[in-house]
Structures are given as C-alpha cells and as structure tokens.
Amino acid sequence: MTAASSSSSRHEVAPPRDVAGWGPSIDSAALAKFSGGTDVTETMTLNGTVANNRVDHVVNGANVISSGSFTGAMGLPMVIQNSGNAVLIQNATIVNVQFQP
C-alpha cells in the first residue's frame, strides 16, 4: 500500500471549530454517543388554587383574536386568553428539539 492510498482510506476527524453563537462543535463520532432526552426528565407540576374570590362591579372587555394577530410571529408564541376575573392561569411548555443530519 502506498502512502497516498493509506491516507485516503483513513477517516480523519476535523478539529472542533467555533460556531458563531453556539460555541465549539464536536465531531460526528462523539455526537453519536449522545441521545436526546437521555439525561432529561420532562416533568411539569402546576399546582394553582383559586378559592374564596369575590368580584363585584366589574366590566370585562371582549376576548377576541382578530385576523392578522399572529402576523410575523416567530419562535414559539404562547397565547393565553382570560375570559373573566378571579381566574387562575397557569402555562407551561416542554420543547424537545431533535437535530438530524
């Protein structure tokens, strides 16, 4: 085997490089050892209570989402609508992200 054929048959790993805004990258072999969710516990516990509330002489507005309300929205927009008073609103979101080649 010649030196040229020897070097082309070997898999050379590129050194880590900085990815702007993300930090250093790792090679595919190291990344393959990780599995999404392996070390993540996805648990949410929301324990809200509304009790003994009293609301008097209140005027509520309309609860409306109109056309174009989400125009230009990006990411994971959360929408919470409240239809009255003395209401407990709890919101939680779990986002699992999976990157694949």
Secondary structure, DSSP 8 states (H G I E B T S, - for coil): --HHHHHHHS-------EETTTEE---HHHHTT--TTTT------------S----S---------TTTTTT--S--------SSS---------------
